[in-house]
Amino acid sequence: MKKFSMFYLFLVIVVSGCADTDETPTRTDRDITSTTEQENGGQDEQEGISDEPEIIAENLEIPWSIQKEGDTFFLTERSGTIMQIKNGENIRQEVELAKELSTVSEAGLLGFVLDPEFSQNNLAYAYYTYEDRNGKFNRIVTLRLNEDIWQEENILLNEIPSGRVHHGGRLELGPDNKLYATTGDASVPEIAQDLDSLGGKILRMNRDGSVPDGNPFSNSYVYSYGHRNPQGLTWSTDGKLYSSEHGNSANDEVNLIEAGQNYGWPIIEGVEEQEGMESPVFTSGNSETWAPSGMDYYDDTVYVAGLRGEAVFEFNLETGEQREEISGFGRIRDVLIEDDQLYFISNNTDGRGDPNETDDKLYRLSIQD
Ligand SMILES: [Ca+2]
């Protein structure tokens, strides 16, 4: 049995519905968590899985995305920097963008992936929020690293809708070597159903910004639609794509994403069903909130960072079981699994958490059978 946390819980956090639960904090969660930890603490020790996560880096500022190349980490920080962590040394790298970063809620420098040839070409892809005379948008660009400064090079996709909240923002490279991005509904729910809008979608593109062959809609980046505010993407080893999505007043979702499908927002959400629309494979339901963000996959299981849920959630694709696996570290924004190690970043400095003196942090712990 695979277990790796002393905080092994089957915890249902009951939170009352509120207008927009995406990432809003709740202080009562923590109290419930600590009680349950004490109750279940002994069980973990019996199973011999009691590793406390190791702190890899601290004093991070709203870290959003974890990338790793060899032994070097690159963490985007929402306010517009990238923290490079190499041999225990933190270097906060500047990012020179063509547009001024938006400072509205949930916005900034978000998704980030290194090019497969990064060690040769110093190239990466990034997703950021900006505002100009034409309105509020997100864009996907290439960045090139030169002597600890990242510079925006090419625009791959411009004017993805943005607004007060719900900017989406996750970027991942698929097993097909295409770039996938999650976009939010920009707090205008109807655009999620509009195939002519880039908002409320999962997008798929070539790494030069062109529309790939095989996309489901002709000459369109849209891969799937009807999303509210998805912020996580991962693939199983058999190539299935999963995405996490912030629900409206609970009803958070983990969806199995298939090309061309409609995931319902704002017509259906959570457990609701309607012909021609896909319901999630996992949902937090009407009374619980995960506020799910970054994801990764390991051993038939999808791991999802939870902000308001303040945990890494584990969803077993084989058994359908779900549970909290890591908690007690506050809000969690992203996870990365490599070589039986799970890395995660806290997000207590984002204005909705309760940071301690050295937050936020990058943690590591072992996950092995
Ligand atoms: Ca849905």
Boltz pocket constraint, residues with backbone or C-beta under 6 A from the ligand:
constraints:
  - pocket:
      binder: B
      contacts: [[A, 226], [A, 253], [A, 263], [A, 264], [A, 265], [A, 268], [A, 269], [A, 270], [A, 278], [A, 279], [A, 280]]
      max_distance: 6.0
